[in-house]
Amino acid sequence: MAQNEDLFKKIISHSKEYGFIFPSSEIYDGMAAIYDYGQYGVELKNNIKQYWWKSMVQMHENIVGIDSAIFMHPTIWKASGHVDAFNDPLIDNKDSKKRYRADVLIEDHIAKLEDKINKEVEKAEKRFGESFDKEQFIKTNGRVLENQAKIDDITHRFSLLMNTNDLAGVKLLIEELGIVCPISGTRNWTDVRQFNLMFSTQMGSVSEDTNIVYLRPETAQGIFVNFLNVQKTGRMKIPFGIAQIGKAFRNEIVARQFIFRMREFEQMEMQFFVRPGEELKWFEYWKETRKKWHLSLGIPQNKYRFHDHDKLAHYANAATDIEFEFPFGFKELEGIHSRGDFDLKRHQEFSGKKLQYFDSELNENYVPYVVETSIGLDRTFLAVLSHAYTEETLEDGTIRTVLNLPKILSPIKAAILPLVKKDNMPEKAREIMNILQPNFMVQYDEKDAIGKRYRRQDAIGTPYCITVDTQTLEDNTVTIRERDTMHQDRIAIQELETYIRKGIKPLE
Ligand code: ATP
């Protein structure tokens, strides 16, 4: 744990030092849970967006994108349930005066029990070596079973309490589990209260309270209310999807873990409209398709896990989270939900407009069912960044800090480096810049010794460093150094474009 905390701190300071992420309004001492993306951060973020958009929109004939406004008619948030039910259960510790989310306190407690199980498994693994049967051990070991039973019991009781909105019961559960405030170490808790997460502001004249508008807490509603516009103008046939990337705002109370939980963040969402009754087939399809998307980035499978929801929203009939192993443990990265016809029906009801589809094959009108995939852009950023951050000890004992980013996502694809700042090498390097710049984000760097320049590029995850040396001036060849292996090839300048393009291709 301590090691991971240390790693997480390093990732945060690396992000700042190398222009990926800055605390927002830093010269005014910053704002909690709000961040700005710097010069390399914005490139990485844009590349993630493009990678998602390409796989969802460009590669699916039946999915189109939109970009809806952040402000929407306030009744939309009544229809969606956000005005009444988009709440977090909050609890304060009277001694430290710190505020927590009751569900997070309970989740953390469960994570500690999970840790205990993992430690038992690790211990046994060491003891039994090769012959260790993990599955058998988990099924039979007394201590593991005892902790698992506790986890199941807490999860079950908590979801029952939340479903019946029994906040007094939630407080009792926190007390019964002996959960203490991490700051004061005491169990002196207030009652649990519900707190709405939407930011609101006024539109037009400030005095009338009917003018309250919300900053959207999710991008999905912009898709639902445009369902017919897109279906009609795009002549879309069910099944079809609408995708959107955009900002969302939530007044998160437990704002911690860097860009994992922010008050202003971006989502990449896709709502897939299907025939009623076919939703579970499509749910499985999207679960599989999204899993493949994650794995195509080359991040190992064991960094991900699927977590099926026990507690479903009343309108949903299946939901799963794709969790990623962040430095602070497995946490939600993406949600895939089968939402039935809840959203469109509610908008029909509140707007008084029909949101139906005429299925010519069935010769029938119906409100389509929806399967959604919803992924946090910033969380994806944190996932790839934290997995990429590596400190390698080289043969000479020095440490190399390198971001082994999926190459397709790297902010800069190639750096062009004249070996020395004279003998026509800078001019030659500029010629190469001119060839590559229209195709890739490239960078020219002539300052400092070549080793130092390589390190700078390693630290921002640049896959290729192209060096212009004396031989280049004679035969138009350069060395091209690959980031992860540090292996160097000598190739002709005119081969560079193909070489880089081949190298940055994602996995199929
Ligand atoms: P959590 O349980 O972590 O609060 P959620 O279940 O409320 O997340 P959803 O409403 O399903 O999240 O939103 C879809 C995705 O948006 C999440 O999987 C996550 O990647 C991202 N997301 C949600 N809230 C935040 C936030 N405050 N900061 C950054 N990303 C977020």
Residues whose N, C-alpha, C, O or C-beta is under 5 A from the ligand:
A	BS01	ATP	E252 I259 F260 R261 M262 F265 Q267 E332 L333 E334 G335 S374 I375 G376 D378 R379
